[in-house]
């Protein structure tokens, strides 16, 4: 692998002084700054689009992003002798967003809002394969809801039930009802949006995986990394993803949640429709489904105690979660339940 990495790096117009092994990647101290070499498994067209997108963000002054570095032959991807694709990106020496720090959290939120604003002005055409269909999330949640019922039926049929299974059955009705109500709300809103044809404002290019690990605080500014999952979708999805991960760590603290919304709105105002989309993404009991799905797809004879811990934690946070959801739901005048 050492020779393979060096053969790949020789295709680039910079000198490598030193390399460091990372998780599935190689960090490089180069004559042009810190770089990272990583295997790439997407299409070449997607890589070319990502190159243009990241160049655009950098040109617009949105802090630091992990721009793709082209080879000496001006190619976005480099290939080894077996044809495996790799790309080199700019990298940064910084610290991850501290999920215990309110200041870090709000700075990351404001930065996301700024990126969203800039991405709405991206001038190039968005490839069809990056455009998420308006009913994709509805179809996904419908499928997850059916899977929840399937898990419930499976557990109910078991004669001897373990602690996880008993706890799952006790909590099932409440979360299944919530899942159904969110799906019904999605159908109604989707129908209304199609009739009014006013959904364009809620769409834009999304990061696709905006979380604390992909936000680095530098000596001067903030770096946002790993745009590989970028798509053209409801931008509130990025905000919901970040908020959910943070609020789960803070027991759905209402004050923190509202401060996060205020921080985003101070940079980029969320529309009524975007608030409804944020509610949908936070209200669907995705964590409950994930726990159930993990249980169903692993050995039922031995259930990891961690599954029960996660389930109990999710249940214990639900009252705080529902209080926060109620606040969001009433603010955008949608039925909550």
Phi, psi and omega in degrees: 000328180301312180295322180298314180299318180293323177296322179292314183294335177294345179279356185253150185275045175215161180262133179264121181273319185203149178235153180224134179287135174236188179286101179068020182209171178232116176279139184232125170272109187241173177293347179245025178100186183285130179232165175226134178253129184213147175293144181240130185245007178268188179280159178294325178298319178295320179296319178296319177296317181298322177301311180296319182296314182290324175298319179298314180299317181295319180295331180275002175077024180274064176064219183243136175229162184273071181303144176283134179265127179281154178288175178299337179264015177065034177258146180286326181244149172247147181235145177271186185295337179271357181090000178295134184269143176224157168223155177250135180232157171296147179223168188222148176263103181204184179248146179294155174303125180277114183290352176267351184260115177300321180297315178299314182300313183289326175296319179295322178295312180299322181293321177299316179299320178296318178297317179300318180299315180293318182297335177290346180257007180302124191276340186281159178289139179272124178301147182302322184289352176262355183267116181281133180291149186293343179255011183298314181292322177300313180297322179295315180291326175298317179296316179297322180295319176297322180293325176300316179295324178297317178295317178302314181296322180296313181293319181301328182280348181283133182287316180251119185248139178273179184299320180298314182296321178295318180293322178299314180295322180296325185262353189301309188305316183296315183283328176293319176299318179296316180300315180297318182294323178292318178299317177299318178297318179301315180300315182297314181293322179296318178296317179296317182295322180292324179291320183276339182056040181242029184273347186303325185294339182271353183260151177183178178284130180252152173296315177096342179204050183281107179215177186298333181286336182260011176240115180249135175264122182257176176298326179226093175104191183232137175252136175244128190242169168058068177271015186301334181265016180302142179206170175261106190208186175292117186295336177299344178297320177298314181296316180297318180299315181291315182298317182298315181297320181288313185292330174298328180279347182241026177053039179051049179299118186295320180298315179295318180300316180291325176295324178294317177297318180296319180299318179293313182295332179293338179259316181217116185289126175283134178283170177303315181294323180292323176297321178295320178293323176297316179302312181303315184289332177273332186279327181296129184286065184299322181297320178299317178296316181300317179296315180295319181295319179296317178300313187292331184264009176238180183297125179279343182288332180223108181261123180300136179300337179296326177299315179295319178299315180296319180296315180296322178294316180298317179296318183294334181271354192295324179298314178296320178298314181294324178297318179292317179298321179298320179296316179293316182300316180291330181292333179250015170057045175244150180294131180244147181177000000 
